[in-house]
Amino acid sequence: MRVAKENAARRCPQCGKAEKQINAGRNRSGTQRCYCNDCGKYYTFEPKRNAYDEETRKQALKIYYSGVSGRKVGLLMGMSKANVYNWIKKNTGK
């Protein structure tokens, strides 16, 4: 049987209780997952942010609109071309 670790900073987002919170493995990005024994909710304690910042998006769009293909923008900036195409689609409203 797993023993619940007491940590005042770790609270269940659903019921708000800090006691009876146990570690429940890791998610795909490697962040610790927790389980609340009171309400049965699985949650990530400190989720990682997997998004590009606004400055990077603006720079990619600027390069694209200067005449470089979306695929080449992805290669130049070290990201997926799908990211670039999604930002273009979102920016034009189509």
C-alpha atoms as one frame of an Amber mdcrd trajectory, in Angstrom:
protein
   0.000   0.000   0.000   1.273   3.426  -0.930   1.576   5.949   1.861   0.318
   9.484   1.242   3.003  12.148   1.456   2.029  15.281   3.312   2.890  18.435
   1.387   1.097  21.683   2.200   1.723  23.096  -1.294   0.152  20.073  -3.030
  -3.616  20.461  -3.100  -6.262  18.657  -5.121  -7.698  21.024  -7.755 -11.160
  19.467  -7.376 -11.739  19.169  -3.626  -8.935  21.447  -2.349  -7.621  19.051
   0.310  -3.896  18.773   1.030  -3.995  15.465   2.916  -4.278  12.018   1.308
  -2.451  13.078  -1.879  -0.229  10.300  -3.279   2.226  10.110  -6.144   0.787
   8.317  -9.182   3.622   8.054 -11.700   4.541  10.566 -14.372   2.808  11.971
 -17.430   4.219  11.999 -21.001   6.308  15.126 -20.453   7.886  13.616 -17.326
   6.055  15.693 -14.718   4.911  14.062 -11.483   1.234  13.046 -11.370  -0.753
  12.850  -8.128  -3.914  11.109  -6.993  -6.409  12.356  -4.417  -7.692   9.505
  -2.249 -10.703  11.575  -1.157 -12.272  12.462  -4.510 -10.402  10.086  -6.875
  -8.986  12.838  -9.121  -5.673  12.396 -10.974  -3.818  15.672 -11.558  -0.399
  17.054 -12.413   1.230  18.897  -9.540   3.395  21.342 -11.543   2.500  21.033
 -15.264   5.088  22.018 -17.859   4.269  24.552 -20.506   4.898  23.168 -24.006
   4.158  26.284 -26.047   6.334  28.733 -27.953   6.365  32.295 -26.678   4.686
  35.114 -28.603   7.996  36.591 -29.798   8.974  33.311 -31.499   5.581  33.122
 -33.213   5.849  36.691 -34.490   9.359  36.065 -35.788   8.253  32.891 -37.625
   5.313  34.710 -39.239   7.558  37.612 -40.223   9.979  35.235 -41.957   7.083
  33.441 -43.684   5.505  36.668 -44.974   8.897  37.813 -46.306   8.678  34.999
 -48.887  10.186  31.934 -47.201   8.154  28.711 -47.310   6.564  27.348 -44.140
   8.734  24.245 -44.332  11.906  26.355 -44.553  10.770  28.532 -41.619  10.393
  25.381 -39.552  13.880  24.227 -40.511  15.433  27.640 -39.811  13.826  27.992
 -36.403  14.160  24.344 -35.348  10.451  23.591 -35.066   7.793  21.625 -36.879
   6.391  23.070 -40.101   2.936  22.194 -38.736   3.421  24.794 -36.003   4.175
  27.444 -38.599   1.206  26.498 -40.780  -1.130  26.463 -37.775   0.012  29.961
 -36.764  -0.482  31.206 -40.342  -3.986  29.726 -40.436  -4.823  31.257 -37.048
  -3.388  34.639 -38.079  -5.381  34.851 -41.338  -8.613  33.635 -39.721  -9.231
  30.781 -42.168
